């Protein structure tokens, strides 16, 4: 079995630990904030940053194992950076429309 070189193991470990901490912060934001919009903001930011660090760690480990630069994870990250904020905006718009405190418009 191939062992990972130290130059890939240490940064990947640090990135995975950072990803866990970032995701934990997002989960605590879900518990701490009382409004839907604040919760969405905390989760969207932490989701994007947490998955980004996991993907970067995966890119490091894959490049070390294959011994060539592996950049497939950049496509996944690009997709995530585009889709995550858009889905959060759509969920927030749905929350605004369903808000009982919102004044009813006369049509």
Buried (B, 14 or more C-beta within 10 A) or exposed (E): EEEBEEEBBEBBEEBBEBBEEBBEBBEEBEEEBEEBBEBBBBBBBBBBBBBBBBBBBBBBBBBBBEEEEBEEBEEBBEEBEEEBEEEBEEBBEEBEEEEEEEEEEEE
